[in-house]
Amino acid sequence: MKWHYDYVGPAEIRGQVRVGVRGAAITSSGDLEAWLGGLPSGEREEPCTFVIELDGTLMLASRHSEHVACAAGEPVLSAGEVAFVREGGRWLVSEVSNQSTGCCPDVTSWPAVESALERAGLGHPGTFTHPMVFRRCTACHQRNIVKDDFYVCAVCEAPLPRAWNVNQPDEPV
């Protein structure tokens, strides 16, 4: 079984998910071309929200969408932001991150992203271009982004675990 990530963000954001509404499935470069073509011109150059569904399908939504909405509230194999460029008649990923504070996927989720991009025929950089390290503080339960290898909670200054541990939804402290 592959590791998956549940939504761990605010309940009010999860409450905005509409049943049956999710991102666009991208299984080929033609799917990507059609989806990008349907965006307003100003959004085509922006990174977009992505999730990798449990079956390995790449799903895209506007950057202004929440990952939990793109996934229709379901667990994912990875999530983040991705930007595309067209070079030599082929779509390529120019930037990709695991930046999703609602799912907080570990950097080890890259293989799921890589597999989905390759199945869709989309060139990619071979790793997250902007990796994010997420940890939950064991003292105050806040989600943190670790910067510069500084594993200290930004809220209470307690040490953060070295291993990924962001697997519990927001809970009252």
Stockholm file with secondary structure:
# STOCKHOLM 1.0

chainA/1-173         MKWHYDYVGPAEIRGQVRVGVRGAAITSSGDLEAWLGGLPSGEREEPCTFVIELDGTLMLASRHSEHVACAAGEPVLSAGEVAFVREGGRWLVSEVSNQSTGCCPDVTSWPAVESALERAGLGHPGTFTHPMVFRRCTACHQRNIVKDDFYVCAVCEAPLPRAWNVNQPDEPV
#=GR chainA/1-173 SS CCCCBCCCSCHHHHTTCCTTCCCEEECSHHHHHHHHHTSCHHHHTSCEEEEEETTSCEEEECTTSCHHHHTTTCCEEEEEEEEEEEETTEEEEEEEECCCTTTCCCGGGHHHHHHHHHHTTCBCCSSCSBCCEEEECTTTCCEEEEBTTBCBCTTTCCBCCSSCCCCSCCCCC
#=GC SS_cons         CCCCBCCCSCHHHHTTCCTTCCCEEECSHHHHHHHHHTSCHHHHTSCEEEEEETTSCEEEECTTSCHHHHTTTCCEEEEEEEEEEEETTEEEEEEEECCCTTTCCCGGGHHHHHHHHHHTTCBCCSSCSBCCEEEECTTTCCEEEEBTTBCBCTTTCCBCCSSCCCCSCCCCC
//
